[in-house]
């Protein structure tokens, strides 16, 4: 049954490789950016903010309104004013009976009004500046999300590659164990080894077979996680291409990475933009003490029905409103805005310190991971040579089976540790780029 299960697994992997779609890291990132729903939502927020800027800009332009009114009444005041507006007031209309008991009268009014804001306590100015800042914040939110998506995509892609490589290492260890099992069988048949050696070798092979199956399951889990990040159907099968692992490049000093983070991190820039927004709130609160100035013009056309008598008139005026007293609410609003600005300034200072710490942590992890690559690579060479010597000694009957199995385990562990270190280094460097806000593009 065990052999049948392994054969079935090999066939499944073979079929999967035939139907697998080739995928490199660049294409994976492109797919993730195109299909991620959060990124599409962020783009919609940018469009909404841009529309908000247009709304705020429109408040600087004059407002033009057209009003049509139909009125009919026998109210003395209404009839009197309607006749005046229609320019049809006569001397006999001063008779007391006509004034006190007028006949019903119709007045069709067409009113065209134009209002030009000049300065409404800074509402137009501050509103426009705040709208522009909100648009900038929407772009920064999208950029921060894009950076995270790129990082998560690279992490998932590397995890899939690592899972496949670990499977290859375990498969190689299994092949080596099976070959050594044949050596043990030959020695047992020749009477130069105990049957207990054969049992231990068979148990070791069985354990590696279980580990091989678990490793293949991890490949499927990693593939499914990559599909989640990419926004693809979970059953999509990929044939990922290898990525480079240069570990001997010159790493810039830590202060340069920290300076880059303070300059390009979208979340920090977002907090700084919030500080600017708080400053506009203070500006608006100060403007509230200033007067409001507006110009307005109205043109009216009155008629006593279609084809009836009519008259028109226009009015133009400038309006000044002074804020003399508002229950100290304006002073409270200014104090509130200043306190919020101070709080946001402190938040920005804290954010800058936290970012410098994050970059330092990521930088040190890169250095540590690079050293681990060198150490584990040397350990693989030592374990390979150790296994070669132990195999030779066991074939000559100079050592026991336990030493052979330990050497096989040591080589497998050394190779797995090297793989883990190699991929950890690549991921650590990607995280350093992510922590500096420069993942996915070159910053100058």
C-alpha positions in Angstrom: 0.0 0.0 0.0 2.8 2.4 0.8 4.4 1.8 -2.6 1.1 2.3 -4.3 0.5 5.6 -2.5 4.0 6.8 -3.5 3.4 5.9 -7.1 0.0 7.6 -7.1 1.7 10.7 -5.6 4.4 10.7 -8.3 1.7 10.5 -11.0 -0.3 13.3 -9.5 2.8 15.5 -9.3 3.6 14.6 -12.9 0.2 15.5 -14.2 0.3 18.8 -12.1 3.6 19.7 -13.7 2.2 19.2 -17.2 -0.8 21.4 -16.5 1.0 23.9 -14.3 1.2 27.4 -15.6 4.7 29.0 -15.5 5.0 31.9 -13.0 7.8 34.2 -12.1 7.9 36.7 -9.3 7.4 39.7 -11.5 4.3 38.3 -13.0 3.0 37.2 -9.6 3.3 40.8 -8.3 1.5 42.1 -11.4 -1.4 39.7 -11.0 -1.7 40.6 -7.3 -1.8 44.3 -8.0 -4.4 43.8 -10.8 -6.7 41.5 -8.9 -6.5 42.6 -5.3 -10.0 44.0 -4.3 -8.5 46.2 -1.6 -6.4 48.0 -4.1 -9.4 48.6 -6.4 -11.3 50.0 -3.4 -8.3 52.3 -2.7 -8.4 53.5 -6.3 -12.1 54.3 -5.9 -11.2 56.3 -2.8 -8.7 58.3 -4.8 -11.4 59.0 -7.4 -13.8 60.1 -4.7 -11.1 62.4 -3.2 -10.5 63.9 -6.6 -14.2 64.6 -7.0 -14.1 66.2 -3.5 -11.3 68.5 -4.8 -13.6 69.6 -7.7 -16.4 70.2 -5.3 -14.3 72.4 -3.1 -12.9 74.3 -6.1 -16.5 74.9 -7.3 -17.2 77.0 -4.2 -15.0 79.8 -5.5 -17.2 80.3 -8.6 -20.4 82.3 -8.6 -23.7 80.6 -7.9 -26.5 81.2 -10.4 -30.1 80.3 -9.5 -33.3 80.6 -11.5 -36.6 80.6 -9.7 -40.1 80.5 -11.2 -43.0 81.3 -8.9 -46.8 81.4 -9.5 -48.8 83.3 -6.9 -52.5 84.3 -6.7 -54.0 86.0 -3.7 -56.4 88.8 -2.6 -54.3 89.8 0.3 -54.1 93.6 0.3 -50.4 93.6 0.9 -49.8 91.1 -1.8 -52.0 92.8 -4.4 -50.4 96.1 -3.7 -46.8 94.9 -4.0 -47.7 92.8 -7.1 -49.1 95.8 -9.0 -45.9 97.8 -8.1 -43.7 94.9 -9.3 -45.7 94.6 -12.5 -45.4 98.4 -12.9 -49.2 98.7 -13.2 -50.0 100.8 -10.2 -52.6 103.6 -11.0 -54.0 106.5 -9.1 -57.4 104.8 -8.5 -55.6 102.0 -6.7 -55.2 104.4 -3.8 -58.9 104.2 -3.2 -59.7 102.8 0.3 -62.0 100.1 -1.0 -59.4 98.9 -3.6 -56.7 98.9 -0.9 -58.7 97.1 1.8 -60.7 94.8 -0.4 -58.7 94.2 -3.6 -59.7 91.7 -6.3 -57.5 88.5 -6.5 -54.4 89.0 -8.5 -52.0 86.7 -10.3 -48.2 87.3 -10.2 -45.8 85.1 -12.3 -42.3 85.7 -11.0 -39.1 84.9 -12.8 -36.1 85.5 -10.5 -32.4 85.2 -11.6 -29.9 85.5 -8.8 -26.1 85.5 -8.8 -24.0 85.1 -5.7 -20.3 85.6 -5.8 -18.5 84.5 -2.6 -15.6 86.8 -1.7 -14.5 85.6 1.7 -16.7 83.4 4.0 -14.4 83.2 7.0 -12.0 81.1 5.0 -14.5 78.2 4.4 -13.7 78.1 0.6 -10.0 78.4 1.0 -9.6 76.0 3.9 -12.1 73.6 2.4 -10.1 73.5 -0.9 -6.8 72.9 0.9 -8.3 70.2 3.0 -9.7 68.5 -0.1 -6.3 68.5 -1.7 -4.8 67.0 1.4 -7.5 64.3 1.5 -6.6 63.4 -2.1 -3.0 63.2 -1.1 -3.9 60.9 1.8 -5.9 58.6 -0.6 -2.9 58.3 -2.8 -0.7 57.5 0.2 -3.1 54.9 1.5 -3.1 53.2 -1.9 0.7 53.3 -2.1 1.0 51.8 1.4 -1.5 49.0 0.5 0.5 48.4 -2.8 3.7 48.0 -0.8 2.1 45.5 1.6 0.6 43.5 -1.3 4.0 43.3 -3.0 5.6 42.1 0.2 2.9 39.5 0.9 3.1 38.3 -2.7 6.9 37.9 -2.5 6.5 36.1 0.9 3.9 33.7 -0.5 6.0 33.1 -3.6 9.1 32.4 -1.7 7.2 30.1 0.7 6.0 28.0 -2.3 9.6 27.8 -3.7 10.9 26.9 -0.3 8.3 24.2 0.2 9.2 22.7 -3.2 12.9 22.8 -2.4 12.3 21.2 1.0 10.4 18.4 -0.8 13.4 17.9 -3.1 15.8 17.7 -0.2 13.6 15.1 1.7 13.2 13.1 -1.6 17.0 13.1 -2.0 17.4 11.9 1.6 14.7 9.2 1.0 16.6 8.0 -2.2 19.8 7.9 -0.2 18.2 6.0 2.6 16.7 3.5 0.2 20.1 3.0 -1.4 21.7 2.4 2.0 18.9 0.0 2.9 20.0 -2.1 0.0 23.5 -2.0 1.4 22.2 -3.1 4.8 20.2 -6.0 3.2 23.3 -7.2 1.3 25.4 -7.2 4.5 22.6 -9.0 6.4 22.4 -11.6 3.7 26.2 -11.9 3.7 26.1 -12.4 7.5 28.3 -9.3 8.2 25.4 -7.3 9.8 22.7 -7.9 12.3 19.0 -8.2 11.3 18.4 -5.3 13.8 20.4 -3.1 11.4 17.9 -3.9 8.7 14.9 -3.1 10.9 16.4 0.2 11.9 17.1 1.1 8.3 13.6 0.1 7.3 12.1 2.3 10.1 14.2 5.2 9.0 13.0 4.8 5.4 9.4 4.7 6.5 9.9 7.8 8.6 11.4 9.6 5.6 8.4 8.5 3.4 6.0 10.1 5.9 8.1 13.2 6.0 8.1 13.3 2.2 4.3 13.1 2.1 4.1 15.9 4.7 6.5 18.0 2.6 4.3 17.6 -0.5 1.3 18.6 1.6 3.1 21.8 2.6 3.7 22.5 -1.1 -0.1 22.4 -1.7 -0.7 24.6 1.3 1.8 27.1 0.0 0.3 27.0 -3.4 -3.1 27.7 -2.0 -1.9 30.6 0.1 -0.2 32.1 -3.0 -3.5 31.9 -4.9 -5.2 33.7 -2.0 -2.7 36.5 -2.2 -2.9 36.7 -6.0 -6.7 36.7 -5.9 -6.7 33.5 -8.1 -8.9 30.4 -7.7 -7.4 28.2 -5.0 -7.1 25.2 -7.4 -4.8 27.1 -9.8 -1.5 25.2 -10.2 1.7 27.1 -10.8 5.2 26.2 -11.9 7.2 28.9 -10.1 10.5 30.0 -11.5 13.6 30.3 -9.4 14.7 33.6 -8.0 18.2 34.9 -7.4 19.8 34.9 -4.0 22.8 37.3 -4.2 24.2 37.4 -0.7 27.6 39.0 -1.4 26.4 42.5 -2.4 27.5 45.6 -0.4 24.7 46.6 2.0 24.4 50.4 2.5 24.9 51.6 6.1 21.9 51.6 8.4 21.5 55.4 8.6 20.9 55.5 4.8 18.1 53.0 5.1 16.6 54.9 7.9 16.8 58.1 6.0 15.1 56.5 3.0 12.3 55.2 5.2 11.7 58.6 6.7 11.5 60.0 3.2 9.4 57.3 1.4 7.4 55.3 3.9 3.7 55.9 2.8 2.3 55.4 6.3 4.7 58.1 7.7 3.8 60.4 4.9 0.2 59.8 5.7 0.7 60.8 9.3 2.5 63.9 8.2 -0.3 64.8 5.9 -2.8 64.3 8.8 -0.6 66.9 10.6 -1.1 69.3 7.7 -4.8 68.6 7.8 -4.8 69.4 11.5 -3.0 72.7 10.7 -5.8 73.6 8.2 -8.3 73.0 11.0 -6.5 75.6 13.1 -6.4 78.0 10.2 -10.1 77.5 9.7 -10.8 78.1 13.4 -8.8 81.4 13.2 -10.6 82.5 10.1 -13.9 82.1 11.9 -13.1 85.4 13.8 -12.9 87.3 10.5 -15.9 88.9 8.7 -17.7 87.3 5.8 -18.0 89.2 2.5 -20.3 88.3 -0.4 -21.7 90.0 -3.5 -25.2 89.3 -4.8 -27.3 90.4 -7.7 -31.0 89.6 -8.4 -33.1 90.2 -11.5 -36.9 89.9 -11.2 -39.5 89.8 -13.8 -43.2 90.0 -12.7 -46.2 89.5 -15.0 -50.0 89.3 -14.5 -50.2 86.0 -16.4 -49.1 85.1 -19.9 -49.5 88.2 -22.2 -50.5 90.3 -19.2 -48.9 93.4 -17.9 -45.4 93.0 -16.7 -42.4 94.8 -15.0 -38.9 94.0 -14.1 -36.2 95.2 -11.7 -32.7 94.4 -10.5 -30.9 94.6 -7.2 -27.2 94.4 -6.5 -25.7 94.5 -3.0 -22.6 93.6 -1.0 -23.0 91.9 2.3 -20.7 92.0 5.3 -21.2 89.8 8.3 -19.2 90.4 11.5 -18.8 87.7 14.2 -19.2 89.7 17.4 -20.1 87.0 19.9 -20.9 83.3 19.6 -21.0 82.2 23.1 -17.2 81.6 23.2 -17.8 78.7 20.9 -15.3 80.0 18.3 -12.5 80.2 20.9 -13.3 76.7 22.1 -13.1 75.4 18.5 -9.7 77.1 18.1 -8.4 75.6 21.3 -9.7 72.2 20.2 -8.0 72.4 16.8 -4.7 73.5 18.4 -4.9 70.5 20.8 -5.6 68.1 18.0 -2.7 69.6 16.0 -0.3 69.1 19.0 -1.5 65.5 19.4 -0.9 64.7 15.8 2.5 66.3 15.9 3.4 64.0 18.8 2.0 61.1 16.9 4.3 61.9 13.9 7.3 62.1 16.2 6.5 58.7 17.7 5.9 57.3 14.3 9.3 58.4 13.1 11.0 56.8 16.0 9.1 53.6 15.5 10.0 53.5 11.8 13.7 53.9 12.6 13.4 51.0 15.0 11.6 48.8 12.4 14.3 49.6 9.8 17.1 48.8 12.3 15.4 45.5 13.2 15.0 44.5 9.5 18.6 45.6 8.7 20.0 43.5 11.5 17.9 40.5 10.4 19.4 40.8 6.9 23.0 40.8 8.4 22.1 37.8 10.6 20.5 35.9 7.7 23.5 36.5 5.4 25.8 35.0 8.0 23.5 32.1 8.5 23.6 31.4 4.8 27.4 31.2 4.9 27.4 29.0 8.0 24.7 26.6 6.8 26.3 26.3 3.4 29.6 25.2 5.0 27.7 22.8 7.2 26.1 21.1 4.1 29.6 20.5 2.6 30.8 19.0 6.0 27.6 16.8 6.3 28.0 15.5 2.7 31.6 14.6 3.3 30.7 13.0 6.7 28.0 10.8 5.1 30.4 9.7 2.3 32.9 8.6 4.9 30.4 6.8 7.1 28.8 5.0 4.1 32.3 3.8 3.1 33.1 2.6 6.7 29.7 0.9 7.0 30.1 -1.0 3.8 33.5 -2.2 5.1 31.9 -3.2 8.4 33.9 -0.6 10.4 30.9 1.2 12.0 27.4 0.6 13.2 24.0 1.3 11.6 23.2 4.1 14.1 26.2 6.1 12.9 25.0 5.7 9.3 21.5 6.8 10.1 22.8 9.8 12.1 25.0 10.9 9.2 22.0 10.7 6.9 19.8 12.7 9.3 22.6 15.3 9.7 22.9 15.8 6.0 19.2 16.2 5.5 19.0 18.6 8.4 22.0 20.6 7.1 20.4 20.9 3.6 17.1 22.0 5.1 18.8 24.5 7.3 20.6 25.9 4.3 17.4 26.2 2.4 15.7 27.9 5.3 18.6 30.3 5.7 18.8 31.1 2.0 15.1 31.9 1.7 15.1 33.7 5.1 17.8 36.0 3.7 15.9 36.8 0.6 12.7 37.5 2.6 14.7 39.6 5.2 16.0 41.8 2.4 12.5 42.1 0.9 11.2 43.2 4.3 14.0 45.8 4.6 12.8 47.2 1.3 9.2 47.1 2.6 10.1 48.8 5.8 11.8 51.6 3.9 8.8 52.0 1.5 10.9 51.2 -1.6 9.7 47.7 -2.4 8.8 47.3 -6.1 10.5 50.4 -7.4 13.8 52.2 -7.4 14.0 55.2 -5.2 16.4 58.0 -6.0 
